[in-house]
């Protein structure tokens, strides 16, 4: 290092601060020293470190630093404190996922699932312009798809109502016409003067024949229309029945996560309300188990998202198969699952948890003949130990976080038990 040049810069820095009437605090001295060294075209490692740090910030943060003429890490701290917390970013990403479910159309669900997993792996991506554009595209696609399906289903029902109204109108009209003709003939019969005998009866006979032919033709036309209408009505009835089946299927699919086959987040939360009502009435004891697959992002990066989908589906099947019907399992988001397990004695709960852990630990997931070994972490909270369901699931989430932070591949209960 050029000692003479450093001494000159130091001297010039002190003089400059004095001229500007700025106290020579460590922070102000550092700022002025970096400015003077730049004038002297002299590189100082501490000054360069600040520049490198700024380059790692977002564009908006860089612009703010430039506009405020910030040159030290100390002055940068208030800007960094304005950053959104990781918890809030996670909530925003989850909110985006839930805002599109449940929906009538499921055409974009698979693409949406992969997108939300990507966001779940790196929630901070939601602040990137291209990611925000992709989010907007998903919202637009989902709304358009739902609108088209509703339009299709309602139009078929409208056709059925219109057609039925048309045929009923024709039938009523023809019936009225025939009734009027018969009524006129009846009046003529009543007014016949029998003195005039045969001629009047002959004329009446001709009128009766003409009226009968007219009624026969009208009824034949109505019959043809009704037969044709019946065929069309039956076709429409079949379409309506098919639409009802599709709507019922869509309703069920909105309750079930299409990838894993367990309850969707919304369906899980609706089921929890019923369980809570039973708990408040009967004080039934249950536990909330929060599961999270360990290093799941690494699986996606190494084997691809198809492998990740198979692992999520298989893990969900293990949970479903080993969970009783009176209990529930739901996909909470990404690679997180949650289960409500009723029990009387603690050993019953431990038996369930050990069974799940043993199955996953002793077996491998299979993808394209490749064995992938994966573990999971879990947090377990007991509802009876808390004032509300919300505080219980928060505790389970905290215990899950503790399990992941202390080495993963473990289940932590709130009484300190570790499996």
C-alpha positions, 0 to 999 in steps of 0.5 A: 500500500502507498503509505504517502498517498494514504497519509495525503487522503487522511489529511485531505479527509480531515480538512474537508470535514473541517471545511464542511463543519461536519464532526469527524465521527467514525461514520462521517470520517468513513464516508468522506475518506471513501470520497477523497480516495475516489478522487485520488483514484485510490482503491480502498477495500472497505469502500469497495465492500460497501459497493459490492453489498449494494449490488446485491440489493434489489433495484428499488433499494439501490435507487433509494441508496443512490437518491439519499447519497448513502455511502456507509453500511450504518446509513443503509440499516434503516433501508434494510429494516424496511424489508418484508419479513420471511414470515410475511413473504410466506403468507403472501405466497400461500395467500396467492395459492389459496386465492385460486382454490377451490375453483370450478375449472381445474385445467390450470391446477397442475401448472399452478401447483408447480408454480406455487411449489416454486414460490414455496421454495423461494417465497421472495421470488414474488417480488420479481417482475417476471414472477408477478406477471406469471401470477397475473397470468394465472389469475386471468386464466383461472377466471376466464376458465371458470367463466366459460364453464359457468356459461356453458353449463347455464346455456344448456339448461336455458335451451331445455327450458325454452324448448319445453315452453315452445312445445307446451305452447304448441300443444295448448294452441292446437287444443284450443283450436280443436275445442273451438271447432267442436263447440261450434258444431255442437251449437249447430246441432242444437239449432237444427230444425228437424223439419228440414231433416235430411239436408241439415243432417247431411250438411252437419255430417260433412262439417263433422268430417271436416272438423275431425280431419282438422283435429286429426291433422293438428293432433298429428302435427302436435304429436310429431312435434312432441315426439321430436321434442321428446327426443331433444328433451331427452338429449338435453336431459342427458346433457344436464345429467352429465353437467350435474355429474361434472359439477358434483365431480368438480365440487369433490375435486375442490375438496380434494388436493388433485395431486396428493388425494388428501383434503385441500387446504380449504376443505381441511379448514372446513373439517376443522370447524366441525371437529372444533364444534365436537371438541367444545361440546364433548371435550374430545382430545385431539392432536395437531401434527404438522409434517414437512418433508426434509430437503424437498427442494433438493429433490426437485432440483436433482430429479425434477418436479415430476419426481417431487410430485410422485414423492408428495403423492406417495407420502400423502398415501402413507398418511391417508392409509395409516390415519383412521376415518374419524381423523383427517389429513390435509395438504397445508401447502407445498411439501407441508401436510397436517393431520388431526389425530384423536386419542385417549391415551398418549401411547395411542398418539405415539404409536401412530407417529412411530408407525408413520416415521418407521414407514418413511425411514425404512423405505425409499421413494421410487422414481423411474427405477431410482431409489430416493431416500427422504425423511420428514420433520414434524411438530405435535401440539395437543388441543386440550393444552391451548385456549384455541385451535389457532394457538394449537396449530401455531404451537405445532408449527413452532415445534416443526420449525424447532425439529428442522432447525435441530437436525431434521428427521425427528418429531417433537411433541410439546411435552418434550418427547422426541421421536 
